[in-house]
Amino acid sequence: MLSVLDLTKRFTLHTQGGKVIEAPSAFSFSLHEGMFLGLAGPSGSGKSTVLKCIYRTYLPTKGALHYHSLLFGPVDLAQLDEHRMLDLRRTEIAYVSQFLRVIPRVPAIEIVASALKYRSSASDREALRKAAELLERLGIPPRLFDTYPSTFSGGEQQRVNIARSVIWKPRLLLLDEPTASLDSTAAATVVDILRELRDAGSTMIGIFHDRATMAQLADQVHEFPQQRSVHAYRD
């Protein structure tokens, strides 16, 4: 489903004399449909950058990201034009970051329900029902459904973030520390939800600070090296 070949992303530090950091450098893997790949390693080794390159928040400096999409067939995400990439985000690929970024003054239940309505034929009533069930399962009480997430704690915001990304059952789900702000009970619920998605056919790539959590989900784990590749010349 996804084959990443020699992925490299360079960052030029102009405030440090043009020093160039490669993170990751020549990173490769192949992932079949329905599998879960865990990314492990020290902070700054390039784990989040890999996810952002696949989601195309970042453009890779080198390498190819061959993805077998339902919408367009085989594509290279590193070369895909912006309009087609947006279409894939709308229909197939979701990304859970460590932070919730939403339009202000939109209730939590509407944020989650709209993610489903936008990507399916679900009616408003059906989308709201499913959003309520998922939010309550994640520990958001009904009294907060109509509240703006900007007033929530970090853990509550993260649960809304997860609900918004999983409710439409994306084909490829990218997870950047989805349980970092959660207590053990909420984290266990997230693991259960992700396991159900994987068993239903979703493919996932995830970063988890807690190795035990990752071990419950990952079919394979890629270990990133301790040091980033640093060059003391201008790129």
N, C-alpha and C positions, 0 to 999 in steps of 0.2 A: 504493500500500500504506500509506503514512504521509504525512499532510499536517499540518504544524505551522504554525499561524496566530497571529501576534502574541504569541508566547510571551514572557512577562515573569516574572522571579522577583525579588522584593524581599527584601533582608535588612536588618533594623533593628539598628543597632549601639547597644545600650543603654548601653554603657560610654563612648560618644562623643556623648552628648547626644541620642540618638535619630536620629542620622544614618542615612539610608536609601540603600542601594546597590542599583541595578538591574543584574543581570548574569545572564542577558541581558536586553535590552530590545527588545520588539517583533520578536522573531526569527521568521522564516518560511522554510519550504522544503517541497518535495514530493519524495517518493522512490518510485520504482517498484520492484516486486519484482525481486530479483536485482541491484540496484544497490548501489554503495558510495559513501557520502558521507563525505568527510574534513572535519574541523573544525580550523581553523588560527587562530592568533592568540596574543597575549601571555598570560602567566600572569595569572589573575584576570579574564579577559574574559568568562567564562561558559560555556566549552566543556564542562567537566565537569558544570556545572549543567544544561545541556540534556539530557545523557544521564540524569542522575538524575531529571529531570522526566519523561522518557519512561518510565523504569523505575519511576517513582513513589516513589523514595526521598525526593524532594521533591514537594510539591504546588505547582503553578504559581500565581503570584499572579493572572495574567491569561492569556488565550489558550486555544486549543483544540489538542488533539492527536488528530486523526482517524486511527484505525488500522483497517484492514480485517482483522479476525481470522478465523481458521478456526473458532474455537470459538464466538464470539458474533456474528459478522458485524461490520458497522461499529460502532465504539464511539469515544467520546471518552475517552482515557486520563486526561485532567484531571478528569473527572467520574465515572469508573468506581468502583464500590464496591470495598472492600478484598478481599472474597472472590473477586470476578471477576478482579481484578488478580493475585491469587496464583495463580489458575488459569492465567492467561496466562503468568506466569513459569514455571509448571510445564510448560507444553506448547508455548510458542511463543517467548518472549522471554528471552534470556540477557544477562548483564552481566559483563564482565571488568574488574574494578577493578585498581588498581596494587598491591593487597594481598590476600593469601590469608587468608580468615577461615573457619576450619573448627572442628569439634569436636576438642578435644585428644585425643591418643592414638588416633587413627584412622590406619592406614597409608595411604601415598600412593596405592597401587593401589586400595584400597577407596574412597577419596574419589572417584576418577575413575570407577570401575566403578559405584558407587552412583548417580551422576548419570545413567548410561544405564539402569540397571535401574529407576529411579524413573519414567522417561519412556518406556519401551518394554516389549516383551514378551521382551526378551533374557533368557536364562537366566543364572544366576550364572557358569557356566563361560564362556559367550560374552562376557558383560560384562567379566570379568577378562581374557580373551584380547585383546579390543579395547583395553582400558585399558593393558595391557602393551605392545601394539604402538605405541600413541600416545605413551606415556611414553618408550619407548626412542627413538622417532623424534625426540622433543623433547630428547633428550640426558640423560635420567634413566636411569642404569644399573640393570639388574635387581637388583643387590645392595641398592639403596635402595627397592625397591618396597614392602617391608614395614616401612619406617622411617617414623616420624612426621614430617610436614613441618615441625613446630616446630623440628626440628634442622637443617633445610636452610638453605642460603644464600638470600639474597633472590632471586637469579636462578632457583634451583631451585624455590622456592616459586611464583614467577610462572609457571613452566612447568607446574606442577601445576594452577595456577589456570586457565591457558589450556586444558589438556587437559580439565578438568572441564566447562568451558563449551562446548567445541566437539564433544565426543564424541557428543552426542545430536543434532547438526546442527540447531540452533535456526532458526526461521523468520526472526527478527529478532535480530541480535547487536550489542550495544553494547560498544565497546572504548575503554577509557580508558588510554592509554599502555601497551599490552600488551607492547611490546618495550623499555620504558625500562630494565629491569634486566638485559637480555640481552646477551651478546656477539654479534658479527656473525654467527657461524655459527648460533646459536640463533635470532637475529632473522630470518635468511633462511629458516629452516625454518618459522617462524611465518607468514611472508609466503606461503610455498608452501601451507600448510594453509588459510589464509584465502582464498587465490585459488581453491583447490579447492572450498571451501564456497560461495563466491560463484558459481562456475561451475555448481554443483549447484542454485543457486536461492536460497540464503540472502541476505537483505538486511542490510546492515551500515552502521553509523555509527561512525567511529573517530577518535580523537585520537592523533596521533603527533608526538613531538618532532622526529623526523628527517623532513624534507620528502621526501627521496629515497625513504624507505620508503613514505610515504603515496602518492607518485606511482606506485608500482608497483601500487597497489590501487584508488585512488579513481577513480570515474567523474566526480565533480565535487567541488570543494572550496569550502567557505564560509569566507571570511576574516572574523574578528571584529575590531571596531575596537580601537584602541589603548587607549582610555579607557572605563572603566565610567561609567554615569550615576549621579551622586551628588547627593543632595538634602540640604540642611542643615535639614530640618524633620522633625518626628515624623510617622510614617505613621499 
